[in-house]
Amino acid sequence: MLEWQLPDRVLRLDGRALVMGIVNVTPDSFSDGGRFAAPEAAVAHALDLVGQGADILDVGGESSRPGAEPVAEDEELRRVLPVVRELAARTTLPLSVDTTKASVADACLAAGAHVINDITALLGDPDMARVAAARRAGVVLMHMRGTPQTMQIDPHYEDVAAEVCRFLEERLHAAAAAGIEAGRVVLDPGIGFGKTTAHNLELLARLGEIRALGRPVLLGVSRKGFSGKLLGRGIEGRLAASLAAACHAVTLGSAQVIRAHDVRETRDAVTLLAAIALSIRETMNLNNSPATEERGRP
């Protein structure tokens, strides 16, 4: 049974893939251009995503798009903390905070968040692992080559999938050494974070190697630039490509959580995939049942 342990609950991840809805409380996000920068707008958007079928809400106050500048701690707190507090009071869904700062994570966890989604895999702040362990938070460890300011400057790998796997395995061990049980960790290959289009495609083709590390995989392909480059589409024209990548990973059993802007469409897609998978299993069980074998004898 595949599970993700959070402070107050356990999420089952061996059925339909879960959908993590993106709530950007930023003025410079690549995907929504600051439409939800005000806390009131972010809360309204998050509650709309709940209605669309989100299983988790991921609240972030610092853009990690290529070239994005860092945000000061007090400014990030000003952006996200009111949103987390309000959502904790208005929904029972698990709340994730997308941050690299231990102080922001700690404040949000105290306010009702359940997950730290850290693009630096706990390397960006020396106190982050301690906060995660002390709060018994769920943790997303993501691979990124460089920083948002530098990651897309000629990224190079000898073997991208092997190197990403090695990094995530090392970070999984480091988390355990810091007191974060493996059951609290989900792994993210970091599609688009320090990778070319070819790197991203190879990672998608070889996601099973990351899943083989024994922990669930979170996949973030929503509206990513590599699909835009492949198809010649702007941000608003990337939904089909985002769903294709997500469905590929879910069908192969290589991703258990899909981080998405377009929650309703993603939820529909993973729900249908789960129904098809169930029908396949039931058909196989029927064909292999003793009664079927008996009817098949001459």
Secondary structure, DSSP 8 states (H G I E B T S, - for coil): --EEE-SS-EEE-SSS-EEEEEEE--SS-TTTTTTT-SHHHHHHHHHHHHHHT-SEEEEESS--STT-----HHHHHHHHHHHHHHHHHH--S-EEEE-S-HHHHHHHHHTT--EEEETTTT-S-TTHHHHHHHHT-EEEEE--SS-TTTTTSS---SSHHHHHHHHHHHHHHHHHHTT--GGGEEEE--TTSS--HHHHHHHHHTHHHHHTTSS-BEEE-TT-HHHHHHHT--GGG-HHHHHHHHHHHHHTT--SEEEES-HHHHHHHHHHHHHHHHHHHHHHHHHTSHHHHHHT--
